[in-house]
């Protein structure tokens, strides 16, 4: 396994070039996901990832109604993993109060309790909160860092100008700035190349994208795989189905390049992200072989010609994942 460092000033955190996605873990439910893994399978997946050298695990307070955090915490305890040997990140937003001061202070304690940990390595705001002043958000997050509950701050999907404004607010007031961006980025969705990624580069922010395999679309030549997730994940369909016709052209090229190089489509898709300067894509595997394929991507160096060939069919997509500003009354 290869490693890189997250962090743009002061604190640096060494992470594997792949991250285990915690959305795959937790009690299945009709109002979240039906395809998640139970506690025993979660432990098995984490154990295997650790054996492969992966030390980075991402989750959120909202994943499977908190049971993702619970299963991860239990797995690490059962496996006897020393806390400083693993990097854990979680998120706050999809909860009562969103990013109000009261909500953040309440939710971090709940997250730490479920993870059975005294601190988080990275704490992300899951989305942008239009109801709370950014100064309140940044000052509250800074207080968590100063209290030792959080080592590093991160943000997730939002508009580039929003992320820029939050960084500036922290800078002006001497508060902790964001060091990591968990954005929606893969060969089928590259809209953040317009503004968000340049803003991240401006502030020296590391990219740890979610959905690097486009919910599995980049792992097989057909659009649908017949898995439980492909059949039941409404969010997945909402993100990708509208651009299916164009995206199938890209998928065909991923398949072509993979066959020519003698590797899997998974490896090609992830290797492209790593070539684009991403620190550690978040891989939400539900089966051990899936993660084995993902790990191989770390050692695959795509040529400039192959990268260009994969990118050529891309056409602008409608924005997904970001929350539009509410209409003014």
C-alpha positions as CSV (number, residue, x, y, z in Angstrom):
1,X,0.0,0.0,0.0
2,X,1.1,3.5,-0.8
3,X,0.5,6.5,1.5
4,X,0.1,10.2,1.3
5,X,-0.4,13.1,3.8
6,X,-3.5,15.1,4.3
7,X,-3.3,18.6,5.7
8,X,-2.4,22.0,4.5
9,X,-0.8,23.5,7.6
10,X,0.2,22.4,11.1
11,X,-1.4,18.9,11.5
12,X,-0.6,16.3,9.0
13,X,-2.3,12.9,8.8
14,X,-0.8,10.0,7.0
15,X,-3.4,7.9,5.1
16,X,-3.4,5.0,2.7
17,X,-4.2,6.0,-1.0
18,X,-7.6,4.3,-0.6
19,X,-10.2,4.8,2.0
20,X,-12.9,2.3,3.3
21,X,-16.4,3.7,2.7
22,X,-18.6,3.3,5.7
23,X,-21.9,3.8,3.9
24,X,-21.6,0.0,3.1
25,X,-21.9,-0.8,6.8
26,X,-24.9,-0.7,9.1
27,X,-28.4,-2.2,9.7
28,X,-30.4,-2.3,6.5
29,X,-33.5,-0.2,6.4
30,X,-36.2,0.9,3.9
31,X,-35.5,4.6,4.6
32,X,-31.8,4.4,4.1
33,X,-30.2,1.4,2.3
34,X,-31.2,-2.2,2.1
35,X,-27.8,-3.4,0.8
36,X,-25.6,-2.6,3.9
37,X,-23.5,-5.2,5.8
38,X,-24.2,-6.4,9.3
39,X,-21.8,-6.1,12.2
40,X,-20.0,-9.4,11.5
41,X,-19.5,-8.7,7.8
42,X,-18.4,-5.2,8.6
43,X,-15.7,-6.6,10.9
44,X,-14.6,-9.0,8.1
45,X,-14.3,-6.1,5.6
46,X,-12.4,-3.9,7.9
47,X,-10.1,-6.7,8.9
48,X,-9.3,-7.5,5.3
49,X,-8.7,-3.8,4.4
50,X,-6.3,-3.5,7.4
51,X,-4.4,-6.6,6.2
52,X,-4.1,-4.9,2.8
53,X,-2.5,-1.9,4.4
54,X,-5.5,0.4,4.3
55,X,-5.6,2.5,7.4
56,X,-8.4,5.0,6.5
57,X,-12.1,4.6,7.2
58,X,-14.8,7.1,6.5
59,X,-18.4,7.1,7.8
60,X,-21.1,9.6,8.9
61,X,-23.6,10.0,11.7
62,X,-26.4,9.5,9.3
63,X,-25.3,6.3,7.6
64,X,-27.7,3.6,8.5
65,X,-29.0,5.8,11.3
66,X,-25.8,5.7,13.2
67,X,-25.3,2.0,13.1
68,X,-22.4,2.4,10.6
69,X,-20.4,4.2,13.2
70,X,-21.5,1.6,15.8
71,X,-20.4,-1.3,13.6
72,X,-17.0,0.3,12.8
73,X,-16.3,1.1,16.4
74,X,-17.2,-2.4,17.5
75,X,-15.1,-4.0,14.6
76,X,-12.0,-2.0,15.6
77,X,-12.4,-3.0,19.2
78,X,-13.0,-6.7,18.5
79,X,-10.0,-6.7,16.2
80,X,-7.9,-5.1,18.9
81,X,-6.8,-2.3,16.6
82,X,-4.8,0.5,18.4
83,X,-6.6,3.8,17.9
84,X,-3.5,5.6,16.5
85,X,-3.0,2.9,13.9
86,X,-6.2,3.8,12.0
87,X,-7.6,7.1,10.6
88,X,-11.3,7.6,11.1
89,X,-13.5,10.3,9.6
90,X,-17.2,11.1,10.1
91,X,-19.7,13.8,9.3
92,X,-22.3,16.1,10.6
93,X,-25.4,17.8,8.9
94,X,-28.2,15.2,8.3
95,X,-29.4,15.6,11.8
96,X,-31.7,17.8,13.9
97,X,-30.3,21.4,13.7
98,X,-28.0,20.7,10.8
99,X,-24.8,22.7,11.5
100,X,-26.0,24.9,14.3
101,X,-23.6,25.2,17.3
102,X,-25.9,23.1,19.4
103,X,-26.2,20.4,16.8
104,X,-22.5,20.1,16.1
105,X,-21.6,19.9,19.8
106,X,-24.3,17.3,20.3
107,X,-23.5,15.2,17.3
108,X,-19.7,15.0,17.8
109,X,-20.3,13.4,21.2
110,X,-22.8,10.9,19.7
111,X,-20.4,10.0,17.0
112,X,-17.5,9.5,19.4
113,X,-19.6,7.3,21.6
114,X,-20.7,5.1,18.7
115,X,-17.2,4.8,17.4
116,X,-15.9,4.1,21.0
117,X,-13.2,6.7,20.5
118,X,-12.0,9.9,22.3
119,X,-11.4,11.8,19.1
120,X,-12.0,11.9,15.3
121,X,-9.1,12.3,12.9
122,X,-11.3,14.2,10.4
123,X,-14.7,15.8,10.9
124,X,-16.6,16.8,7.8
125,X,-19.6,19.0,7.4
126,X,-21.7,16.8,5.2
127,X,-23.4,19.7,3.3
128,X,-23.6,23.5,3.4
129,X,-26.1,24.9,5.9
130,X,-28.0,27.9,4.7
131,X,-29.7,28.4,8.0
132,X,-26.5,28.9,10.1
133,X,-24.0,31.8,9.7
134,X,-20.7,30.4,8.4
135,X,-18.9,32.2,11.3
136,X,-20.9,30.2,13.8
137,X,-20.1,27.0,12.0
138,X,-16.4,27.7,11.7
139,X,-16.0,28.9,15.2
140,X,-17.8,25.8,16.6
141,X,-15.7,23.4,14.5
142,X,-12.6,25.3,15.7
143,X,-13.6,24.7,19.3
144,X,-13.7,20.9,18.6
145,X,-10.1,21.0,17.4
146,X,-9.0,23.1,20.4
147,X,-10.8,20.6,22.7
148,X,-9.0,17.7,21.2
149,X,-12.1,16.0,19.9
150,X,-11.1,16.5,16.3
151,X,-7.7,16.6,14.7
152,X,-8.6,17.9,11.2
153,X,-11.6,19.5,9.5
154,X,-13.2,18.6,6.2
155,X,-16.1,19.6,4.0
156,X,-18.2,17.7,1.5
157,X,-20.3,18.5,-1.5
158,X,-21.2,22.2,-1.9
159,X,-20.7,25.0,-4.3
160,X,-17.2,26.3,-4.8
161,X,-18.0,29.8,-3.7
162,X,-19.5,28.5,-0.4
163,X,-16.3,26.5,0.4
164,X,-14.2,29.6,-0.5
165,X,-16.2,31.8,1.8
166,X,-15.9,29.4,4.7
167,X,-12.2,29.2,4.3
168,X,-11.9,33.0,4.2
169,X,-14.0,33.3,7.3
170,X,-11.8,30.9,9.2
171,X,-8.7,32.7,7.9
172,X,-9.9,36.1,9.0
173,X,-10.8,35.0,12.5
174,X,-7.8,32.7,13.2
175,X,-10.0,29.6,13.3
176,X,-9.0,26.2,11.9
177,X,-9.5,25.9,8.2
178,X,-10.7,22.9,6.2
179,X,-7.9,20.6,5.1
180,X,-9.9,18.0,3.2
181,X,-12.7,18.1,0.6
182,X,-14.9,15.0,0.2
183,X,-16.5,15.8,-3.1
184,X,-18.4,13.8,-5.8
185,X,-15.8,13.0,-8.4
186,X,-15.3,10.2,-10.9
187,X,-15.0,9.7,-14.7
188,X,-18.8,10.0,-15.1
189,X,-19.1,13.2,-12.9
190,X,-16.4,15.8,-13.3
191,X,-18.3,19.1,-12.6
192,X,-16.1,20.0,-9.7
193,X,-13.2,20.5,-12.1
194,X,-14.8,23.8,-13.0
195,X,-14.7,25.5,-9.6
196,X,-14.5,23.3,-6.5
197,X,-11.2,21.6,-7.3
198,X,-9.4,24.9,-8.3
199,X,-10.6,26.4,-5.0
200,X,-9.2,23.4,-3.1
201,X,-5.9,23.7,-4.9
202,X,-5.9,27.4,-4.0
203,X,-6.1,26.5,-0.3
204,X,-3.9,23.4,-0.4
205,X,-6.9,21.2,0.4
206,X,-6.6,17.4,-0.1
207,X,-9.3,15.6,-2.2
208,X,-10.9,12.5,-0.8
209,X,-13.8,11.9,-3.3
210,X,-16.8,9.7,-2.6
211,X,-18.5,7.6,-5.3
212,X,-15.2,7.1,-7.2
213,X,-16.7,4.2,-9.1
214,X,-20.0,5.9,-9.8
215,X,-21.9,3.5,-7.6
216,X,-20.5,0.6,-9.5
217,X,-21.2,1.8,-13.0
218,X,-17.5,2.0,-13.7
219,X,-16.8,-1.6,-12.6
220,X,-18.7,-3.4,-15.4
221,X,-19.5,-2.8,-19.1
222,X,-23.3,-3.0,-18.6
223,X,-25.2,-0.1,-17.0
224,X,-27.1,-2.4,-14.5
225,X,-25.3,-5.1,-12.5
226,X,-28.3,-6.9,-10.9
227,X,-27.0,-6.3,-7.4
228,X,-29.3,-5.4,-4.5
229,X,-27.8,-1.9,-4.6
230,X,-28.4,-1.3,-8.3
231,X,-32.0,-2.5,-7.8
232,X,-32.9,-0.5,-4.7
233,X,-30.6,2.5,-4.4
234,X,-32.9,5.4,-5.5
235,X,-30.1,8.0,-4.8
236,X,-27.8,6.1,-7.1
237,X,-30.4,6.1,-9.9
238,X,-31.0,9.8,-9.4
239,X,-27.4,10.7,-9.7
240,X,-26.5,8.8,-12.8
241,X,-29.5,7.6,-14.8
242,X,-30.2,11.0,-16.5
243,X,-26.8,10.9,-18.3
244,X,-26.8,7.2,-19.1
245,X,-26.5,7.6,-22.9
246,X,-23.4,9.7,-22.7
247,X,-21.9,7.9,-19.8
248,X,-22.1,4.5,-21.5
249,X,-19.5,5.9,-24.0
250,X,-17.1,6.5,-21.2
251,X,-17.8,3.1,-19.6
252,X,-17.0,1.4,-22.9
253,X,-13.7,3.2,-23.0
254,X,-12.9,2.1,-19.4
255,X,-13.7,-1.5,-20.4
256,X,-11.5,-1.1,-23.5
257,X,-8.5,0.3,-21.6
258,X,-8.8,-2.3,-18.9
259,X,-8.8,-5.2,-21.4
260,X,-5.8,-3.8,-23.2
261,X,-3.8,-3.3,-20.0
262,X,-4.9,-6.7,-18.6
263,X,-6.5,-5.2,-15.4
264,X,-10.0,-4.6,-14.1
265,X,-12.3,-1.7,-14.9
266,X,-12.2,-0.8,-11.2
267,X,-8.4,-0.4,-11.3
268,X,-8.6,1.9,-14.4
269,X,-11.3,4.1,-12.9
270,X,-9.5,4.5,-9.6
271,X,-6.1,4.9,-11.2
272,X,-7.5,7.8,-13.3
273,X,-8.5,9.6,-10.0
274,X,-5.1,9.0,-8.5
275,X,-3.5,10.4,-11.6
276,X,-5.7,13.5,-11.3
277,X,-4.1,14.3,-7.9
278,X,-6.7,12.8,-5.6
279,X,-5.3,11.8,-2.2
280,X,-7.5,8.8,-1.4
281,X,-10.8,7.7,-3.2
282,X,-13.4,6.3,-0.8
283,X,-14.3,2.8,-1.9
284,X,-17.6,1.5,-0.6
285,X,-17.1,-2.3,-1.1
286,X,-19.5,-4.9,0.1
287,X,-17.5,-7.9,-0.9
288,X,-13.8,-8.7,-0.2
289,X,-12.9,-9.3,-3.9
290,X,-14.2,-5.8,-4.7
291,X,-11.7,-4.3,-2.3
292,X,-8.8,-6.5,-3.6
293,X,-9.4,-5.1,-7.1
294,X,-9.5,-1.5,-5.7
295,X,-6.2,-1.9,-3.9
296,X,-4.4,-2.9,-7.1
297,X,-5.3,0.5,-8.6
298,X,-2.7,2.1,-6.4
299,X,0.1,0.5,-8.4
300,X,-1.4,1.2,-11.8
301,X,0.1,4.2,-13.6
302,X,-2.1,5.3,-16.5
303,X,-0.4,7.0,-19.4
304,X,-1.4,10.6,-20.4
305,X,-2.8,9.2,-23.6
306,X,-5.0,6.7,-21.8
307,X,-6.3,9.4,-19.4
308,X,-7.1,11.7,-22.3
309,X,-8.9,8.8,-24.1
310,X,-11.0,8.1,-21.0
311,X,-11.9,11.8,-20.6
312,X,-12.8,12.7,-24.3
313,X,-16.5,11.6,-24.4
314,X,-17.4,13.6,-21.3
315,X,-20.2,16.1,-21.6
316,X,-21.4,18.6,-18.9
317,X,-23.8,17.0,-16.4
318,X,-26.4,18.6,-14.2
319,X,-25.2,19.2,-10.7
320,X,-25.9,16.5,-8.2
321,X,-25.3,16.2,-4.4
322,X,-25.0,20.0,-3.8
323,X,-28.0,21.7,-2.1
324,X,-29.4,24.7,-4.1
325,X,-30.0,27.9,-2.2
326,X,-33.6,28.2,-1.1
327,X,-35.8,30.6,-3.0
328,X,-36.0,34.0,-1.2
329,X,-39.5,34.8,0.1
